[in-house]
């Protein structure tokens, strides 16, 4: 097994190498589900509309949702990022190109909805987020499928239902998928996300 394979398939202590996600559904009177699968589905729909294939769209969906969850939990403003640097935690970019001395020509960056990812050229899955510090695990389509299954548990074909509603909202709001996905600071993506995020979590929506 290569050192890269060992790094990417090592023992896991939590979801995505970060804080363990609660696996139970949120069933408060106000909301039926947490925001993670909603954001993953939104990013997936945008990726598909941009012309990415199914597997890469699912990888981008869970990658974007994970990226924003990390930034929400540890934030650039909490000081955690500088603490991680002080502790010697490396970015994926550091690990690939400094520790493993991988060839830059074998990899490429994908900027999508404000998050910058690294993938090996020719592969449909993302290896991780370019500059987040700490161990990461690939954003494979199975991770996305797990999130989609949460929606299907609420109602039959819940994921398909949500995607249809997301596309309706995008048409009504005149969202340009290529524009919203390519903005480096994700201002358009995040504004649209705030517009729809809680609407798609309510019991009324999932009836």
N, C-alpha and C positions, 0 to 999 in steps of 0.2 A: 504494500500500500504506500502511495506517495505521501510526502509530508503535507501536501495540499489536501489530499483525501482524508488524512488523519485529522487535519484541522477542521474540515467541513463535516466530518462524521463522528466527532468525539462525543463523549458523554454529555447529555443535556441536563441542565439543572432547572430549566424553565422554558417557556415558550419563546422561541426565537433567540435564546441566549440572554434574554432580559427578564424582566419581572414576569412571573408566571401568570398567565391569563386565567381568570375565573371561567370554568367550563360550564357553570350553571347558567340557565337563562335568567335574565332580569324580568321579574313578573310583578313589578309594582303596579298600582292602579294607573299610574301615569304612562309607563313605558313597558313594552313587551320584550325588548332586546337592547343590548348595549350598542354603542356606535360603531364598533370595529367592523362587523360584517356589512354595515351600511356603507361605510367609507370604502371598504374593499370592493363592493359591488359598483359604486360610483366610478372608482378608478378603472375598474374592468370595462365598464361601458364606454368610458372615454377612450381607453386603449383600443377597443374593438372598432370604434368609430374612426380612429386614426389609421386603421389598417393593419394593426398588429395581429398576428395569428392567435388562435385560441389559447395555446399553452403559454405564450409570452404575455398575453393579456391577463391571464389568471395570476401569473407571477408578478406582474406589475401591480395588479389589484391588491394582493396581500402585502407587497413591498411598500406601497404608498401608505396603506393603513398602519403597518408596523412602524414606518418612519415617523408618522405623526404621533403615534402612541408613545414612541421613545421621546420625542421632543416635548410632548405634554408631561411625561413622567419625570424626565430629568432636566429638560430645558436648557437652552443656551444661557438663560438668565439666572439660573439657580446656583451657578458656580460648579455644578457637577462635571461639566465638560472639562474645565481647567483642572479639577481634582483628578479626573481620569488621566489626563495628560501627566500630571505630577506623579501619579501611581505607576506610570510607565505603560499604561494600556495603549495598544496600537490600533490604528485604523486598518481596515481591510487593505487599503492601498499600501500602507507601510508593510504589512505582512507579505503581500504578494510580491512587491517589487524590491523590497529591501531584504527581508528575511529569506524568502524563497528564491529571490533573484529570477523571478519569472520574466518572460519577454513582454514588453509593452505591446508588441505587435500581435500578441495572442488574445488580448483583451480589449474591450471598448467600454466607454462610459455611455450610459443612457440617462439623460436628464428628463424627468417626467413628473409633472404636477408639483414642482418645487423640490423634489428629492433626486439626488444623483446616485445612480447605481452602477455597479460593475458587473459585466457578464463576459464569459469566454465567447469569442467570436464563433458564430455558427450554432450556438446553443440557445435554447428558448427560455431557460431558467436564469434568474439573476443570482449571482453569488452573494450579494449583500449591498449595503449602503456604503458609498465610497468613503466618507470621512467620519462616520460614527466610531467612537473608540470602544473597544471591548470585543469579545468574541461574538461572531455572527454565524448564522446558519442559512443555507440557501433558501430562497423564496420559491420553493417548488409548487407545482399546481395542486399537490395534495393538501398543502396548507390552506389554499384558497377553497378547495372542495369542502374542507372541514367547516369553514365559515359559511359557505353556501348551504351546508346541511342544517345549520342552525335555523336558517330561514325556512327551509322545507319542513322543519319540525313544527313551525308555528302554523303553517297552512300548506296544503298540497301545492307543489311547484312554487313555493314561496320565493325562491331565487329568481325564477323566470318572471313572476309577478312583479317583484321589486324592480328588475331591470326594465320592464315595460314602463313602469311609472317614472323611473329616472329619465328615460328617453323622452317621455311626454314633457317632463319639467324642463329638460334641456331645449326642446323645441319651443316651448312657450317662452322661455327666458332668452331665446336666440343665442344659445351657447355654441361657440365655435370650438370643437374639440381640439383641433390642432393648436389654436391660440391658447386655450386654457391649459393645455398640457405642456406647452413649451415655455411659458413664462418662468424664468429662473427663481423668482421669489414667490411664485404660486399665489399672487394676490387674487387673480380671477378665480382660481380653483377654490381657494379658501372662502371667498365671499359666497360663491355658489353653494359650497358645502354647508356654511352656516344657515343658508336659506332653506335647505331641505332636511338637515340632519335629524331634527326632532320630529318633524312631520311624519317621517317614515318609521318611527319607533312606536307610535301610539297604538292602543288597542283598536281604535276606530279604523286605522289604516289596514290593519291585519285581519279585519273581519272577513 
